[in-house]
């Protein structure tokens, strides 16, 4: 077995109502003043109220920053860092979806280290130490609460702002709370897209160039939990058992993909968000099945898909490997439509004439493409977009 390193969030609290523990958790990190980074929509729904109360009850001064937007931009991150400085925050809490948590990670890193964003982009480049950090997801999809990764849109020479990753152990939070009560008001479409994103983390981690026994174990369990939790949560939004299964499944998938990084499926999904505003999980729902069909030409990937298939399709246990892989790809392709998501790119506003530009954008995601079991050329990326169109 090859050597590997496995890192994850050291302190998780899981259960309905556990957000009430937030103040005590932050106080245990020796903090006195907190910047609470939240999605504006989450705040409008009143989902920050219990967190604010918990921080106040612990005697902590809390300043709320709600300038988070989908796919955080570098200017927005810098605005949040300025807010942390003005509040003299000595800790950061991120409460919301993946964008809020990624923003909170970057704020904790930049405010704590004094670094510039450009100092941090890439793998293991971030200098210095971050401020104490606690994350509270309100969606079950990104798994950001257990990953050392933040994704930021950076203005550059391309026609659109490009998603750039910061991968550094400092971005793992000190603690995270998984409270299913914070997820019950999600629209069905967001629940579906988020859950599909979490499934993609498990599937791509199981086929990653960096896969290892721990990531494999987590990916299998994550996919099985999401298989049962996701349809129920979409159909019965206030089913806390289903919602909790999604949150835990998402976290397990995040642990897997944090240590066995995702590949070309994510590389091809990013341009769909950048150029067409398609939500990340929705983009994954459209592109991952064609990507899986492409990757199965690699013998190792074919074998991995066959091993993983029963986690999503229990009925294929004992069937021939080829049949198991067919079932896995077909089942994933059907997830979006079955949950009410349109997954044809042609129906999502993507013009066929723009597929070359998407392929060119995807080629710039070298960090992700390097993890894929097969190289993906520009022409192959275009063909994959065509298959999803």
C-alpha positions in Angstrom: 0.0 0.0 0.0 1.3 3.4 -0.9 2.0 6.0 1.8 -0.8 8.6 2.3 -1.8 11.4 4.6 -5.3 11.8 5.9 -6.6 15.0 7.5 -10.0 16.1 8.7 -11.9 18.4 11.1 -11.0 17.2 14.6 -14.3 18.2 16.3 -17.7 17.4 15.0 -21.0 17.8 16.8 -24.0 16.2 15.1 -27.7 16.4 16.0 -30.9 18.4 15.8 -30.6 21.6 17.8 -26.8 21.3 18.2 -26.3 24.9 16.9 -27.2 26.0 20.4 -23.7 24.7 21.4 -22.0 27.1 19.1 -21.2 29.8 21.7 -19.5 27.3 24.0 -17.5 25.8 21.2 -16.2 29.2 20.1 -15.5 30.2 23.7 -13.5 27.0 24.2 -11.2 28.2 21.4 -10.3 31.2 23.6 -12.1 33.7 21.4 -13.9 36.9 22.6 -15.0 38.6 19.4 -16.4 36.8 16.4 -17.1 37.6 12.8 -20.2 35.5 11.8 -20.1 35.0 8.0 -23.5 34.1 6.6 -25.5 33.8 3.4 -27.9 36.7 3.1 -30.7 34.3 2.2 -29.9 32.2 5.3 -30.1 35.3 7.4 -33.4 36.4 5.8 -34.9 33.0 6.7 -34.0 33.6 10.4 -31.5 30.7 10.4 -28.8 32.7 12.1 -31.0 33.6 15.1 -30.1 30.6 17.2 -26.4 31.0 16.4 -26.5 34.7 17.3 -28.2 33.8 20.6 -25.7 31.1 21.4 -22.8 33.4 20.8 -24.3 36.1 23.0 -25.1 33.7 25.8 -21.4 32.7 25.8 -20.5 36.3 26.3 -19.0 36.7 22.8 -19.3 39.9 20.8 -20.5 38.9 17.3 -20.5 41.0 14.1 -22.5 39.6 11.2 -21.2 39.9 7.7 -23.8 38.7 5.1 -22.1 39.7 1.8 -21.7 36.1 0.7 -22.6 35.4 -2.9 -22.7 32.1 -4.8 -19.2 31.2 -5.7 -17.4 33.8 -3.6 -15.2 36.4 -5.4 -11.9 37.7 -4.3 -13.2 41.2 -3.7 -16.0 39.9 -1.5 -13.5 37.9 0.5 -11.4 41.0 1.0 -14.5 42.9 2.1 -15.2 40.3 4.7 -11.5 40.4 5.9 -11.9 44.2 6.3 -15.1 43.6 8.4 -13.2 41.1 10.6 -10.5 43.7 11.1 -13.0 46.5 12.0 -14.7 44.2 14.5 -11.3 43.1 15.9 -12.5 39.6 15.5 -10.3 36.9 17.0 -12.4 34.0 15.6 -14.6 33.4 12.5 -17.8 31.4 12.2 -19.2 30.4 8.8 -22.9 29.5 8.7 -24.5 28.7 5.4 -23.8 26.8 2.2 -20.4 26.0 0.6 -19.9 29.6 -0.4 -20.4 31.0 3.1 -18.0 28.3 4.5 -15.4 28.9 1.9 -15.6 32.7 2.5 -15.2 32.1 6.3 -12.2 29.9 5.7 -10.5 32.5 3.6 -11.3 35.3 6.1 -9.9 33.2 9.0 -6.7 32.5 7.0 -6.1 36.0 5.6 -7.1 37.9 8.8 -5.0 35.5 10.9 -1.9 35.4 8.7 -1.9 38.8 7.1 -1.4 37.1 3.8 -2.8 38.3 0.5 -5.1 36.1 -1.5 -2.5 35.7 -4.3 -0.1 34.3 -1.7 -2.5 31.4 -1.0 -3.8 30.2 -4.4 -2.7 26.7 -5.2 -1.7 23.7 -3.2 0.1 24.1 0.2 1.1 27.7 -0.5 -0.8 29.4 2.3 1.5 31.0 4.8 1.0 31.6 8.5 -1.8 30.7 10.9 -5.5 31.4 10.7 -7.9 32.6 13.3 -10.0 30.0 15.2 -12.7 28.8 12.9 -16.0 27.0 13.3 -18.3 26.0 10.4 -22.0 25.3 10.4 -23.5 24.0 7.1 -27.0 24.8 6.1 -26.9 22.6 3.0 -25.8 19.0 2.6 -23.6 19.0 -0.4 -20.2 20.8 -0.4 -18.7 19.1 2.6 -16.6 22.2 3.1 -16.9 21.8 6.8 -14.4 18.9 6.6 -12.1 19.9 3.8 -8.9 22.0 3.6 -10.1 23.6 0.4 -11.7 27.0 -0.5 -12.7 28.0 -4.0 -12.7 31.7 -5.0 -13.5 33.4 -8.3 -10.6 35.5 -9.3 -10.8 38.2 -12.0 -8.1 37.6 -14.6 -7.3 37.6 -18.2 -10.1 35.1 -19.1 -13.5 36.2 -20.3 -15.0 35.3 -17.0 -13.7 35.2 -13.4 -12.1 31.8 -12.9 -12.5 29.5 -9.9 -9.2 29.2 -8.2 -8.6 26.8 -5.3 -6.7 27.3 -2.1 -5.7 23.9 -0.7 -4.0 24.1 2.7 -4.2 22.3 6.0 -4.9 25.7 7.7 -8.4 25.7 6.1 -9.6 22.7 8.1 -11.8 24.3 10.8 -11.3 23.7 14.5 -14.9 22.4 14.8 -18.1 22.0 12.8 -21.8 21.5 13.8 -24.1 19.4 11.7 -27.6 20.4 12.7 -30.4 19.1 10.4 -32.9 21.6 11.6 -31.0 24.3 9.7 -31.6 22.5 6.4 -35.4 21.9 6.4 -36.3 25.2 4.7 -34.2 24.5 1.6 -36.1 24.4 -1.7 -36.4 21.0 -3.2 -34.2 22.0 -6.1 -31.4 23.1 -3.8 -31.7 20.0 -1.7 -31.5 17.8 -4.9 -28.5 19.7 -6.4 -26.6 19.8 -3.1 -27.1 16.0 -2.5 -26.0 15.2 -6.1 -22.9 17.3 -5.5 -22.2 15.3 -2.3 -22.6 12.1 -4.2 -20.2 13.3 -6.9 -17.5 13.8 -4.2 -17.9 10.2 -3.1 -17.8 8.9 -6.7 -14.9 11.0 -7.8 -12.9 10.3 -4.6 -13.3 6.6 -5.2 -11.7 7.0 -8.6 -9.2 9.6 -7.7 -5.5 9.3 -8.4 -5.0 9.9 -4.7 -7.5 7.3 -3.4 -6.6 5.4 -0.3 -8.3 2.9 2.0 -9.8 5.5 4.3 -11.2 7.6 1.5 -12.6 4.5 -0.1 -14.4 3.4 3.1 -15.8 6.9 3.6 -16.9 7.2 -0.1 -18.9 3.9 0.0 -20.7 4.8 3.3 -21.4 8.3 2.1 -23.0 7.2 -1.1 -25.1 4.7 0.7 -26.4 7.3 3.1 -27.1 9.8 0.4 -28.9 7.2 -1.7 -31.5 6.8 1.1 -31.5 10.3 2.5 -31.7 12.4 -0.6 -35.0 11.3 -2.2 -36.7 11.3 1.2 -35.5 14.8 2.0 -36.7 16.1 -1.4 -40.1 14.5 -0.9 -40.6 15.2 2.8 -38.5 18.4 3.6 -39.0 18.3 7.4 -37.9 14.6 7.8 -35.0 15.2 10.1 -33.8 11.6 9.8 -33.4 12.0 6.1 -31.9 15.5 6.5 -29.4 14.2 9.0 -28.4 11.3 6.8 -27.7 13.8 4.0 -25.6 16.0 6.3 -23.5 13.1 7.6 -23.3 11.6 4.1 -22.1 14.9 2.7 -19.5 15.2 5.5 -18.2 11.7 4.9 -18.0 12.4 1.1 -16.2 15.6 1.9 -13.7 13.8 4.1 -13.1 11.3 1.2 -12.7 14.0 -1.4 -10.5 16.1 0.8 -8.0 13.3 1.0 -8.6 11.7 -2.5 -9.3 14.8 -4.6 -12.0 15.1 -7.2 -11.2 15.1 -10.9 -12.5 16.0 -14.3 -16.1 16.0 -13.4 -15.6 19.0 -11.2 -13.1 20.5 -13.7 -15.9 20.5 -16.4 -18.6 21.6 -14.0 -16.9 24.9 -13.0 -17.1 26.6 -16.4 -20.8 25.9 -16.5 -21.2 28.0 -13.4 -18.8 30.7 -14.5 -20.2 31.3 -17.9 -23.9 30.3 -17.5 -24.6 30.7 -13.8 -25.6 27.1 -13.4 -25.4 26.1 -9.7 -22.5 23.8 -9.0 -24.5 20.8 -7.9 -26.8 21.2 -10.9 -23.8 21.4 -13.2 -22.4 18.2 -11.7 -25.8 16.5 -12.3 -25.5 17.3 -16.0 -21.8 16.5 -16.6 -20.8 13.6 -14.3 -22.5 10.7 -16.0 -20.8 11.4 -19.4 -17.5 11.9 -17.4 -18.0 8.5 -15.7 -18.7 6.8 -19.1 -15.4 8.4 -20.4 -13.4 7.3 -17.4 -14.5 3.7 -17.4 -12.2 3.1 -20.4 -9.4 3.1 -17.9 -9.3 -0.4 -16.4 -8.6 0.8 -12.9 -11.6 3.2 -13.1 -13.8 0.4 -14.5 -12.9 -1.8 -11.6 -13.5 1.0 -9.0 -16.9 1.8 -10.5 -17.8 -1.8 -10.3 -16.8 -2.0 -6.6 -18.7 1.2 -5.8 -21.9 0.5 -7.7 -23.8 -1.4 -5.0 -23.6 1.6 -2.7 -25.9 3.4 -5.2 -27.6 0.4 -6.8 -27.9 -2.4 -4.2 -29.7 -4.7 -6.6 -26.5 -5.1 -8.7 -24.6 -6.9 -6.0 -23.3 -10.2 -7.5 -23.7 -9.1 -11.1 -20.9 -9.0 -13.7 -18.6 -5.9 -13.4 -19.7 -4.4 -16.7 -23.3 -4.6 -15.7 -22.6 -3.0 -12.3 -20.8 -0.1 -14.0 -23.6 0.3 -16.5 -26.1 0.5 -13.6 -24.0 3.0 -11.6 -23.8 5.4 -14.6 -27.4 5.0 -15.5 -28.5 5.5 -11.9 -26.5 8.7 -11.5 -27.7 10.1 -14.9 -31.3 9.5 -13.7 -30.9 11.2 -10.3 -31.4 14.8 -11.6 -34.5 14.2 -13.6 -36.0 11.9 -10.9 -35.5 14.7 -8.4 -36.9 17.4 -10.6 -33.7 18.8 -12.1 -33.3 19.5 -15.9 -29.9 18.1 -16.8 -29.6 18.7 -20.6 -27.2 21.6 -21.1 -29.3 22.6 -24.2 -32.2 23.2 -21.8 -30.1 25.1 -19.3 -29.2 27.9 -21.6 -25.9 26.6 -22.9 -25.5 27.2 -26.7 -23.8 24.5 -28.7 -21.5 27.2 -30.3 -20.1 27.9 -26.8 -18.9 24.4 -26.1 -15.4 25.1 -27.3 -15.1 28.0 -24.9 -16.3 25.7 -22.0 -13.7 23.1 -23.0 -10.9 25.8 -23.0 -12.0 26.9 -19.6 -12.0 23.4 -18.3 -8.4 22.8 -19.5 -7.3 25.6 -17.1 -8.4 23.4 -14.1 -5.1 21.6 -14.0 -5.3 21.0 -10.2 -8.5 18.9 -10.7 -7.6 17.3 -14.1 -4.4 15.9 -12.5 -6.6 13.7 -10.2 -8.6 12.1 -13.0 -7.9 8.5 -14.0 -7.7 9.5 -17.7 -6.2 12.6 -19.2 -8.8 14.9 -20.8 -7.8 16.9 -23.9 -9.6 19.9 -25.2 -11.3 17.9 -27.8 -12.4 15.2 -25.3 -13.7 17.9 -23.0 -15.8 19.4 -25.8 -17.1 15.9 -26.7 -18.2 15.4 -23.1 -20.1 18.7 -23.1 -21.6 17.6 -26.4 -22.7 14.4 -24.8 -24.4 16.4 -22.0 -25.9 18.9 -24.4 
